[in-house]
């Protein structure tokens, strides 16, 4: 991160119109070229933060834009980046690639009381291509939730307690599966990314808390105490 002095003493003298033109040219390049460029660098991929337009666009359906070998390499890079963050899900737009691809994996290393309260159970690694979900039943659960693209903050989000997911896997095989509890939350969160939606769009604004506040105050299995003290409602 550059200091304020660095930014003041060394201003960007590039004409704004030229910067915009270069950005447009980058966006118009084939997705395969942009992915190859990303993968040319060693280590985890850079995660895009809130404020970047790619996180607010509807991602393009995957239809062979990446050949099988490049897709496999991209999926492996998404998985490595998710592990390094660390997180339990990562969508392609979060690394600047507007394709409807996401990965999820959750070893669920949580205490028993948290597992019971949140329905958080281990999820194996899986790839979701062109995913879409629909609610199963009327019930909703509300818990604190965070996002790798909104670092340092968490907020309570009410989500469907159970969803039906339809997607393809990385080999083009159909996925039609129901998820409940925390896995359902992960599926909804990552699929929302592909629709240009951040968890903050659904969150109880009064619940917004820094990670430090979460560690100091709200590290309970449920957000009931936070709701009382911060003044927001939870679903019945």
RAQUI-V77618 format. One record per residue. RES is the residue in one small letter. PHI is phi in whole degrees, -180 to 180 (999 if undefined). NEAR is the number of other ideal C-beta (glycine too) atoms within 10 Angstrom. D_LAST is the distance of its C-alpha to the last C-alpha in Angstrom with 1 decimal. Layout:
res;phi;near;d_last
RES;PHI;NEAR;D_LAST
RES;PHI;NEAR;D_LAST
//
This chain:
res;phi;near;d_last
x;999;4;44.1
x;-80;8;46.9
x;-77;8;47.4
x;-61;7;47.6
x;-63;8;51.4
x;-58;9;51.6
x;-71;11;49.7
x;-76;9;51.8
x;-79;8;55.1
x;-130;9;54.7
x;-68;7;53.1
x;-78;8;52.5
x;-91;5;55.5
x;-67;9;54.4
x;-62;9;54.3
x;-56;8;50.6
x;-64;8;51.7
x;-69;9;53.1
x;-62;11;49.9
x;-63;10;47.9
x;-64;11;50.5
x;-64;11;50.3
x;-62;11;46.5
x;-62;9;46.9
x;-64;9;49.5
x;-62;12;47.3
x;-65;13;44.4
x;-84;7;47.0
x;-67;10;48.3
x;-57;10;47.4
x;-58;18;44.2
x;-61;15;46.4
x;-65;10;48.6
x;-67;16;45.7
x;-68;23;44.2
x;-58;14;47.7
x;-64;11;48.1
x;-61;16;44.8
x;-76;14;45.9
x;-71;7;49.3
x;-97;10;48.0
x;-77;5;47.6
x;88;9;44.4
x;-60;15;40.7
x;-74;22;40.1
x;-68;12;39.2
x;-92;18;35.5
x;-76;17;35.0
x;-97;13;33.0
x;-52;13;30.8
x;113;9;33.2
x;-82;13;35.2
x;-57;12;35.1
x;-61;17;34.9
x;-78;22;31.3
x;-114;14;30.6
x;-105;14;32.6
x;-73;12;31.7
x;-69;21;33.5
x;-75;17;36.3
x;-57;12;35.9
x;-77;19;38.0
x;-146;9;41.1
x;84;9;43.7
x;-60;16;44.1
x;-112;20;44.6
x;-69;10;47.0
x;-54;11;46.0
x;-67;8;47.6
x;-68;15;46.1
x;-60;21;42.6
x;-62;14;43.0
x;-67;16;44.1
x;-67;26;41.2
x;-62;20;38.6
x;-62;12;40.3
x;-69;20;40.2
x;-61;23;36.5
x;-63;16;35.9
x;-63;15;38.2
x;-67;21;36.7
x;-60;24;33.1
x;-64;15;34.5
x;-70;12;36.4
x;-58;15;33.6
x;-90;9;31.9
x;-149;22;28.8
x;-114;22;27.1
x;-167;26;27.6
x;-155;27;30.0
x;-106;29;30.6
x;-54;27;34.1
x;-59;27;33.5
x;-70;27;32.7
x;-114;21;36.4
x;87;17;37.5
x;-112;22;37.9
x;-83;20;36.3
x;-119;23;36.1
x;-82;24;33.1
x;-136;30;33.4
x;-144;30;31.0
x;-125;26;31.2
x;-137;25;28.6
x;-171;18;29.3
x;-143;18;27.4
x;-73;11;29.1
x;54;15;26.0
x;-84;9;27.9
x;-123;17;25.1
x;-63;10;24.9
x;-60;8;23.6
x;-66;11;20.6
x;-70;18;19.5
x;-59;17;20.3
x;-69;12;18.1
x;-69;18;15.1
x;-105;18;15.4
x;64;19;17.2
x;-93;22;20.1
x;-125;13;23.2
x;-57;13;26.6
x;-123;18;27.2
x;-70;8;30.9
x;-64;13;32.4
x;-151;15;32.1
x;-109;22;33.0
x;-113;25;31.1
x;-112;22;33.4
x;53;19;32.1
x;-77;21;28.5
x;-148;14;25.9
x;-129;20;22.5
x;-140;9;20.2
x;-67;15;16.7
x;-117;15;16.8
x;88;10;14.0
x;-92;9;10.9
x;-81;12;8.6
x;-130;15;8.1
x;-119;21;8.8
x;-124;21;9.8
x;-147;21;13.1
x;-64;21;16.4
x;-144;23;18.7
x;-126;18;22.4
x;-152;23;25.1
x;-65;20;28.8
x;-92;23;29.6
x;-131;19;27.8
x;-67;12;29.4
x;93;8;28.7
x;-136;17;25.1
x;-142;22;21.5
x;-153;22;18.2
x;-80;26;14.5
x;-128;25;13.7
x;-88;16;10.6
x;-131;22;12.4
x;-57;21;12.5
x;-72;20;12.2
x;-145;18;15.5
x;-136;22;18.3
x;-105;16;21.8
x;-105;19;24.4
x;-120;14;27.8
x;-165;22;30.5
x;-118;17;34.0
x;-93;13;35.1
x;-68;17;38.0
x;-103;10;40.5
x;85;10;39.2
x;-84;9;37.7
x;-71;9;34.7
x;-118;15;31.3
x;-143;8;28.7
x;-146;13;26.1
x;-101;13;22.4
x;-126;22;20.6
x;-135;17;17.4
x;63;18;15.9
x;-65;25;18.0
x;-57;24;20.7
x;-64;23;18.5
x;-65;25;17.6
x;-62;22;21.4
x;-59;27;22.3
x;-66;23;20.1
x;-59;24;21.3
x;-71;23;24.9
x;-66;23;24.9
x;-58;20;23.6
x;-54;23;26.6
x;-74;25;28.8
x;-104;14;27.4
x;77;16;28.1
x;-115;16;24.6
x;-102;16;23.7
x;-59;22;20.4
x;-62;16;20.8
x;-65;10;20.5
x;-104;16;16.7
x;-79;21;16.2
x;-76;20;14.8
x;-61;10;18.4
x;-71;14;18.0
x;-87;21;17.1
x;-55;17;20.4
x;-139;21;22.4
x;-70;12;25.8
x;-60;12;26.4
x;-67;9;28.3
x;-63;15;25.5
x;-62;17;23.2
x;-67;10;26.0
x;-83;10;26.7
x;-122;14;23.3
x;-116;19;20.2
x;-85;11;21.4
x;-101;14;18.7
x;-60;16;17.0
x;-128;18;13.6
x;-91;23;13.1
x;-60;12;11.6
x;-68;11;15.1
x;-62;23;15.7
x;-61;18;12.8
x;-65;10;14.3
x;-83;10;17.8
x;-96;18;17.7
x;83;10;15.5
x;-135;18;12.7
x;-98;11;8.9
x;-106;18;6.5
x;-64;11;3.8
x;-66;5;0.0
//
